[in-house]
Amino acid sequence: MARIVFTANIQRHVACPEAEAAGRTVREVLENVFAENPQARGYVLDDQAALRKHMAIFVDGQIVRDRARLTDAVSETSRIYVIQALSGG
């Protein structure tokens, strides 16, 4: 199963422990994680189930291309990182 990690800055807002989940796409893995943690869903995805603008997801070191449908491929050994974009001056 793929391993999914939510970075520490997300943890300050919603509990998202590191997890393993099945799935062949980013969407499938996320849905399996969110089934156990629905509060995280609303923080990561918008009301259209697309990745929120202030979030980014990396699969095996590559940023996801499909932010709307999250169809990027995931393997059994993939590491997925969900991060919150930070800005400031």
MIPATI-805764 format. One record per residue: x, z, y of N, C-alpha, C in turn; residue in one letter; residue number from 1. Coordinates in steps of 0.02 Angstrom, whole numbers, padded with zeros to 5 digits, m for minus. Example, Ala and Ser with C-alpha at 12.3 -4.5 7.8 and 13.67 -1.06 7.14 Angstrom:
! residues 2
PAMI|neast|nup|nnorth|caeast|caup|canorth|ceast|cup|cnorth|r|k
PAMI|00660|00390|m00284|00615|00390|m00225|00660|00390|m00165|a|1;
PAMI|00642|00354|m00112|00684|00357|m00053|00645|00394|00002|s|2;
***
This chain:
! residues 89
PAMI|neast|nup|nnorth|caeast|caup|canorth|ceast|cup|cnorth|r|k
PAMI|00042|00000|m00059|00000|00000|00000|00044|00000|00063|m|1;
PAMI|00018|m00029|00115|00053|m00030|00179|00054|00040|00209|a|2;
PAMI|00108|00055|00245|00113|00118|00281|00098|00105|00354|r|3;
PAMI|00055|00147|00383|00036|00139|00453|00055|00202|00491|i|4;
PAMI|00088|00191|00548|00113|00246|00589|00084|00238|00660|v|5;
PAMI|00054|00291|00684|00030|00294|00753|00081|00335|00792|f|6;
PAMI|00108|00307|00846|00162|00340|00882|00139|00405|00915|t|7;
PAMI|00189|00445|00934|00176|00512|00961|00133|00511|01023|a|8;
PAMI|00141|00461|01066|00101|00460|01127|00026|00452|01112|n|9;
PAMI|00009|00420|01057|m00062|00415|01036|m00085|00483|01009|i|10;
PAMI|m00041|00517|00974|m00058|00582|00944|m00079|00634|00996|q|11;
PAMI|m00057|00625|01058|m00077|00672|01111|m00151|00665|01128|r|12;
PAMI|m00181|00608|01111|m00250|00595|01130|m00298|00599|01071|h|13;
PAMI|m00274|00580|01012|m00317|00581|00953|m00272|00589|00891|v|14;
PAMI|m00293|00631|00845|m00254|00643|00785|m00254|00581|00741|a|15;
PAMI|m00196|00554|00727|m00188|00495|00685|m00127|00505|00641|c|16;
PAMI|m00133|00542|00588|m00074|00553|00546|m00051|00488|00512|p|17;
PAMI|00013|00486|00497|00040|00429|00460|00002|00423|00394|e|18;
PAMI|m00011|00361|00373|m00053|00351|00313|m00031|00289|00275|a|19;
PAMI|m00054|00284|00215|m00048|00224|00175|m00118|00197|00163|e|20;
PAMI|m00125|00132|00168|m00191|00101|00159|m00184|00032|00129|a|21;
PAMI|m00232|00012|00090|m00233|m00054|00060|m00259|m00105|00111|a|22;
PAMI|m00241|m00167|00100|m00266|m00221|00142|m00217|m00278|00145|g|23;
PAMI|m00244|m00339|00154|m00201|m00398|00159|m00193|m00422|00231|r|24;
PAMI|m00232|m00392|00277|m00227|m00408|00347|m00224|m00342|00387|t|25;
PAMI|m00202|m00347|00449|m00201|m00288|00492|m00271|m00259|00497|v|26;
PAMI|m00321|m00301|00504|m00390|m00277|00509|m00410|m00236|00447|r|27;
PAMI|m00396|m00261|00388|m00414|m00226|00327|m00380|m00158|00322|e|28;
PAMI|m00316|m00156|00338|m00280|m00093|00335|m00310|m00044|00386|v|29;
PAMI|m00320|m00066|00448|m00348|m00023|00499|m00417|00003|00479|l|30;
PAMI|m00459|m00041|00453|m00527|m00019|00433|m00524|00035|00380|e|31;
PAMI|m00477|00029|00333|m00469|00080|00282|m00446|00147|00312|n|32;
PAMI|m00402|00143|00360|m00379|00204|00395|m00437|00234|00436|v|33;
PAMI|m00472|00192|00472|m00526|00215|00515|m00586|00242|00476|f|34;
PAMI|m00594|00222|00414|m00647|00249|00373|m00638|00325|00364|a|35;
PAMI|m00575|00346|00363|m00559|00417|00357|m00551|00451|00425|e|36;
PAMI|m00543|00411|00478|m00529|00438|00544|m00565|00396|00597|n|37;
PAMI|m00632|00401|00601|m00670|00359|00647|m00654|00370|00721|p|38;
PAMI|m00631|00429|00739|m00613|00442|00809|m00555|00398|00831|q|39;
PAMI|m00509|00384|00786|m00452|00341|00803|m00474|00270|00817|a|40;
PAMI|m00526|00247|00783|m00552|00179|00793|m00567|00166|00866|r|41;
PAMI|m00604|00210|00897|m00624|00201|00967|m00566|00204|01015|g|42;
PAMI|m00512|00235|00995|m00453|00239|01038|m00411|00175|01033|y|43;
PAMI|m00408|00146|00974|m00366|00087|00962|m00403|00022|00974|v|44;
PAMI|m00467|00019|00956|m00506|m00043|00962|m00559|m00036|01016|l|45;
PAMI|m00576|m00093|01047|m00628|m00092|01098|m00697|m00102|01066|d|46;
PAMI|m00749|m00110|01107|m00817|m00116|01080|m00829|m00183|01045|d|47;
PAMI|m00783|m00230|01050|m00788|m00293|01013|m00743|m00292|00951|q|48;
PAMI|m00715|m00234|00935|m00670|m00224|00878|m00604|m00261|00885|a|49;
PAMI|m00586|m00277|00947|m00520|m00307|00961|m00473|m00252|00983|a|50;
PAMI|m00409|m00266|00979|m00359|m00218|01000|m00364|m00207|01075|l|51;
PAMI|m00367|m00144|01095|m00371|m00129|01167|m00310|m00155|01204|r|52;
PAMI|m00319|m00171|01267|m00265|m00201|01307|m00203|m00156|01312|k|53;
PAMI|m00213|m00090|01312|m00157|m00044|01319|m00125|m00026|01252|h|54;
PAMI|m00144|m00060|01198|m00117|m00046|01132|m00077|m00107|01107|m|55;
PAMI|m00030|m00094|01062|00008|m00147|01029|00017|m00127|00956|a|56;
PAMI|00020|m00177|00913|00033|m00165|00842|00090|m00210|00820|i|57;
PAMI|00135|m00180|00783|00192|m00216|00754|00187|m00211|00678|f|58;
PAMI|00196|m00267|00645|00199|m00270|00572|00269|m00292|00553|v|59;
PAMI|00304|m00249|00518|00373|m00264|00497|00415|m00290|00555|d|60;
PAMI|00408|m00257|00613|00449|m00273|00671|00425|m00330|00714|g|61;
PAMI|00370|m00362|00695|00343|m00419|00734|00276|m00400|00765|q|62;
PAMI|00268|m00414|00829|00205|m00398|00862|00149|m00443|00834|i|63;
PAMI|00089|m00414|00827|00034|m00454|00800|00015|m00509|00849|v|64;
PAMI|m00002|m00566|00821|m00021|m00624|00863|m00096|m00624|00877|r|65;
PAMI|m00135|m00604|00829|m00208|m00607|00835|m00235|m00539|00857|d|66;
PAMI|m00240|m00528|00921|m00264|m00464|00948|m00339|m00457|00942|r|67;
PAMI|m00375|m00511|00935|m00448|m00508|00932|m00474|m00495|00861|a|68;
PAMI|m00450|m00534|00813|m00476|m00527|00745|m00429|m00489|00699|r|69;
PAMI|m00367|m00480|00721|m00316|m00442|00683|m00306|m00470|00613|l|70;
PAMI|m00298|m00536|00610|m00291|m00570|00545|m00219|m00578|00523|t|71;
PAMI|m00171|m00551|00559|m00101|m00555|00538|m00093|m00526|00468|d|72;
PAMI|m00052|m00558|00428|m00043|m00539|00358|m00003|m00474|00351|a|73;
PAMI|m00021|m00437|00299|00012|m00374|00282|00028|m00376|00208|v|74;
PAMI|00087|m00353|00188|00104|m00349|00117|00099|m00276|00094|s|75;
PAMI|00107|m00267|00029|00105|m00199|00000|00160|m00155|00027|e|76;
PAMI|00215|m00185|00050|00272|m00145|00074|00278|m00146|00150|t|77;
PAMI|00229|m00172|00185|00232|m00177|00258|00231|m00108|00290|s|78;
PAMI|00264|m00105|00347|00260|m00046|00391|00226|m00070|00455|r|79;
PAMI|00173|m00036|00473|00133|m00054|00531|00140|00002|00582|i|80;
PAMI|00158|m00015|00643|00163|00034|00696|00111|00018|00749|y|81;
PAMI|00071|00068|00766|00022|00062|00820|00049|00102|00878|v|82;
PAMI|00059|00067|00935|00088|00101|00993|00043|00091|01054|i|83;
PAMI|00050|00137|01100|00014|00133|01163|00064|00110|01215|q|84;
PAMI|00046|00058|01251|00090|00032|01304|00093|00085|01360|a|85;
PAMI|00152|00095|01385|00161|00143|01439|00183|00106|01502|l|86;
PAMI|00161|00130|01558|00183|00099|01621|00195|00155|01671|s|87;
PAMI|00226|00137|01723|00239|00187|01775|00295|00164|01820|g|88;
PAMI|00314|00204|01865|00364|00183|01912|00414|00232|01927|g|89;
***
